[in-house]
């Protein structure tokens, strides 16, 4: 599926996963911006108990 391509590499990026976990465990939201030819995707994850 073409729409899954921008984030597909993230699934195997161990360094980025560790970075996300570090942010979330310190109470900081994690944000990742992905893009393809025509679309930009902004993914944001807030740590448990955090308010946006």
Backbone as CSV, one residue per row, in Angstrom:
resi,resn,N_x,N_y,N_z,CA_x,CA_y,CA_z,C_x,C_y,C_z
1,UNK,0.839,-1.184,0.000,0.000,0.000,0.000,0.879,1.241,0.000
2,UNK,0.662,2.100,-0.917,1.503,3.284,-1.081,1.482,4.196,0.140
3,UNK,0.339,4.304,0.814,0.257,5.225,1.940,1.039,4.756,3.159
4,UNK,1.508,3.532,3.194,2.294,3.049,4.328,3.787,3.253,4.138
5,UNK,4.223,3.614,2.960,5.650,3.733,2.664,6.406,4.741,3.535
6,UNK,5.885,5.940,3.817,6.679,6.903,4.582,7.108,6.392,5.962
7,UNK,6.295,5.586,6.610,6.631,5.114,7.944,7.193,3.717,8.005
8,UNK,7.265,3.052,6.894,7.709,1.654,6.892,9.120,1.499,7.457
9,UNK,10.035,2.391,7.113,11.404,2.285,7.616,11.449,2.448,9.129
10,UNK,10.518,3.222,9.694,10.504,3.481,11.126,10.323,2.188,11.925
11,UNK,9.625,1.233,11.351,9.362,-0.024,12.047,10.632,-0.771,12.416
12,UNK,11.717,-0.554,11.672,12.965,-1.263,11.938,14.088,-0.344,12.418
13,UNK,13.755,0.897,12.723,14.759,1.870,13.159,14.881,1.827,14.682
14,UNK,15.773,0.975,15.173,15.921,0.775,16.610,16.376,2.047,17.324
15,UNK,17.242,2.811,16.702,17.716,4.055,17.309,16.565,5.025,17.525
16,UNK,15.687,5.142,16.545,14.543,6.056,16.678,13.554,5.543,17.710
17,UNK,13.386,4.244,17.813,12.515,3.679,18.845,13.051,4.023,20.231
18,UNK,14.360,3.897,20.412,14.975,4.233,21.697,14.780,5.721,22.012
19,UNK,14.891,6.545,21.004,14.681,7.983,21.197,13.242,8.252,21.639
20,UNK,12.287,7.607,20.978,10.876,7.774,21.336,10.638,7.332,22.778
21,UNK,11.184,6.188,23.159,11.018,5.690,24.525,11.639,6.641,25.543
22,UNK,12.796,7.190,25.221,13.447,8.136,26.124,12.569,9.366,26.342
23,UNK,11.996,9.889,25.283,11.105,11.046,25.406,9.911,10.695,26.284
24,UNK,9.268,9.589,25.978,8.040,9.227,26.683,8.287,8.897,28.147
25,UNK,9.395,8.248,28.456,9.666,7.903,29.854,10.054,9.107,30.695
26,UNK,10.477,10.189,30.057,10.783,11.408,30.813,9.607,12.379,30.832
27,UNK,8.458,11.931,30.307,7.255,12.760,30.339,7.133,13.734,29.196
28,UNK,7.953,13.574,28.167,7.938,14.461,27.010,7.227,13.781,25.844
29,UNK,6.420,14.539,25.127,5.750,13.990,23.951,6.774,13.709,22.856
30,UNK,6.506,12.690,22.074,7.372,12.317,20.953,6.654,12.706,19.671
31,UNK,7.356,13.370,18.776,6.774,13.767,17.488,7.688,13.331,16.360
32,UNK,7.091,12.805,15.323,7.843,12.377,14.130,7.091,12.862,12.900
33,UNK,7.782,13.501,11.995,7.181,13.960,10.748,7.686,13.076,9.613
34,UNK,6.755,12.522,8.869,7.066,11.676,7.717,6.455,12.334,6.492
35,UNK,7.010,12.045,5.336,6.433,12.621,4.124,6.666,11.705,2.930
36,UNK,5.779,11.859,1.980,5.966,11.211,0.693,5.869,12.312,-0.354
37,UNK,5.604,11.967,-1.571,5.611,12.968,-2.642,4.627,14.116,-2.416
38,UNK,3.434,13.806,-1.925,2.385,14.823,-1.849,1.832,15.082,-0.455
39,UNK,2.245,14.327,0.528,1.609,14.409,1.835,2.648,14.438,2.946
40,UNK,2.367,15.195,3.983,3.196,15.215,5.181,2.363,14.638,6.320
41,UNK,2.932,13.717,7.073,2.264,13.073,8.204,2.998,13.486,9.469
42,UNK,2.272,13.975,10.452,2.872,14.337,11.725,2.265,13.409,12.771
43,UNK,3.117,12.590,13.365,2.681,11.642,14.372,3.134,12.146,15.729
44,UNK,2.237,12.214,16.682,2.560,12.692,18.016,2.036,11.679,19.030
45,UNK,2.887,11.327,19.971,2.499,10.412,21.033,2.815,11.085,22.358
46,UNK,1.831,11.099,23.240,2.006,11.692,24.564,2.211,10.574,25.579
47,UNK,3.049,10.803,26.583,3.266,9.775,27.597,1.984,9.513,28.387
48,UNK,1.860,8.333,28.976,0.670,8.024,29.770,0.453,9.063,30.873
49,UNK,-0.784,9.481,31.007,-1.128,10.456,32.047,-0.891,11.892,31.663
50,UNK,-0.273,12.148,30.533,-0.002,13.530,30.115,-1.240,14.131,29.482
51,UNK,-1.368,15.411,29.627,-2.452,16.128,28.963,-1.868,16.872,27.788
52,UNK,-2.621,16.961,26.731,-2.113,17.632,25.542,-2.209,19.110,25.736
